[in-house]
Structures are given as structure tokens and as C-alpha cells.
């Protein structure tokens, strides 16, 4: 029996904390599916294809980690790919409360799927995608928090957004 787990996230953008949690989870499961959620309830900087591309690049050398977009309920996606577990990363105490509630809800929907929480490495505990977006938007250096290709993508995206600032579709801020 192949032990499959999913690691769902919006990955906007993927950062070193996400990468660390997925790689550590890969020690316990035969396959980790990094599920890139296509429609989170937040404003996105990168579309789903861009986020999948960055995650695929991040895990290109990891033989038991694959990346795929998904839509709908996470627990339904877990069932669809035959996962026995949903991996969640915990950085701070408030993450635990949210993840605990979601884990209980998922258990009601699919009792055969476990929620497995992995504590963030202390090197990455301060990292969040929203913090990275904000620092990058203001021209700060995020190179210690993301792979180089993600840092480059952030610089390019904010250059695009700032160049189109006068256009009607410009986002005044991506912070939510």
C-alpha cells in the first residue's frame, strides 16, 4: 500500500517554510502531493499556474513530492488522490487553534483521513506568504525566505504592478 499525504496551501508565494514542511513530511509518506489551492478567499499575487510552476521548481529534485492544482474541499481532494493524511504546518499557537478546528471538521467529513501537523523549523517560524508579499512590495530583500526564482518572480511582478499603477485595474495593495 502506497502511503499518500497531501500538503494543501495557496503558496502565494511558496517559501522556505512550505518547502521545509513538505520535505520533512516526505520522510513519513511514500508520496506527498503539494496541492495548490486554486481559489482561496484572499487576493492573490500569482495565478494558479504560476504558483504550481514555482512549487514544481521548488520540488524538482524531490522524487516523492509532486505538485498539482486543486479546487473545492481539501478533504475531497485528499480522497480523490487516495491520501491517508492531510499535512499542516504550524508556526505559532494561533495556527494550532485554526488547524485543530479544520482537522475536526475534516474528520467529520472523511474519518479515514488523518490530519498531521508538523511544527515549523525555528529558522522559518517568522515566515508567511503575506509577510513576504508585503516586504517584496515595499522593495525589501526576501532572499532569505524564498528560493531565488521566487525572489525573482516577486521583483518582476511588483515591477509590473508598479508600471501599471495608473491603469484602472491596478491593485493598490495585495495585503489582506
N, C-alpha and C positions, 0 to 999 in steps of 0.2 A: 504494500500500500504506500503510495506516494503521499507524504505529508505536505500539504499546501497551506500557506497562510497568505492573506492579503494585508498590505500596508496601504490603507487609503489616505489620500491627502489631496489638497488642491495644488500644492507645490508651486506657489506663485510668489517667488521662485523657489526651486529646490535649493536647500542649503546644507551645510556640513552636518547639522544636527539630524536632518532627514536621512542623509546618506549613512551616518553612523548607526542610527537605529535599524535601518533596513539590513545593513551588513551584519550587525550583531544578531538580529532575528534569523538571518540566513544560517547561523550555526545550529539552530534548533529545528529547522524545517528543511525539507528537500527542495522546495520551491517557494520563493517569495514573489508574489505578484504585487508590484507597486501600482496601485490603482489610482490613476489621476482623475479626480472627480471633475466632470466637465461643466457643471453648473452650480458652483457653490453660491450661497446667498451673500456674496460680497462682490465688490467691484474688483475686477481682475486687471492686471497689467499685461499679462500674456494670455493668448488664446490657448485652447486645449492642445492643439497640435504643437505649438511652441513649447508648452510645458512638458508634453510627452517627449519631444525631441531632446530637451535639456536633461530630463530624467534618464532617458535611454543612453545619452552620452555619459552621464554620471556613473552608470552601472555597466558600461560596455565590457568591462573586464571581469564582471561577477557572473560566473556560469549558472548560478541557481537563482538569479534575480532577473525577472523580466518586467517590462513596463507596458501598461495598457490603459487607455481611457475607459471610463465607465460613466453611466448615468443611472439615476434612480437611487433606491435604498441601498446602502452599503451592504447590509446583510443579504439582500437579494443577489447582489453581485458576488458575494462570497459563496453563496450556494451555487450560482451559475458556473463558477470556476472550480467547484469542488473543494473549497477551502474548509479546513477544520478550525481555523482561528483567524481572528482579526487582530493585527498588531497595532498598538497605540503607543506613542511616545509621551512620556511625562517629564515636564521641565520643572514646574512649580506646583505647590499644593493645590492651587485652584484648578490646574489641569486634572488632578485626580477626581475632584468632585464631578466635573463635566464628563470625564471618561467613565466614571463609575455609573452615572445615570444612563449614559448611552449604552454601556455594556449590559445593564439590566434590561433595557428596552430591547436590545438585540437578542438577548437570551429568551425573552418572551416570544419574539418573532421566529427565532431559529435556535431552539435549545441545544442542538447538536454542534453549534459553533461557539467556541470559547473566545473571550477577549483576553489578550495577553498584553500587559503593559510593560514597557521597557523604559527604565529611567534614563533620562538623557545623561550623557557623559558630562562631567562638570566643565569641560572645555567648551561645551556647546549650550549650556543651560541658559545663557543670555540671548541666544539667537532665536528670532522668529521671522517669518517672511515679512510681516508688516514692518518690523523694525528695519530690516534690510531694505525694503522698498523706500521707506522714509529717508534713511541715511543716503541711499543712492540718489533719490530725487533731489536732495539738497547738495549733491556733489561730493559726499563723503566716500571714504575708502571702505569698501565691503570685502576686499580681497581675502581677509582672514576668516570670513564667514561663509563664503561660497567658492565653488570651483572657478578657475579663471574664465572659462567660457560663459558662465553665468554672469560674472562681473562684467564681461564684455557686452553681453546681451542687455544688461541693465543700463550701461552707459549709452548704448545705441538707442534703446527705447526712450530714455529720457531726453536724449538729443532730438529724436523725432517729435516727441511731445512738446518740447520747448520750442522747436522750429514751427510747429503748427499752432502755437499759443493763440494766435489771432483768429484761427478758424473757429466756426461755431461749435464744432464737436469736441473741442479741447477739454480735457478733464482738468479742472483746477487743482485737484488733489486726488491721489489714489488712496489716501488714508481712510479707513472705515473701522 
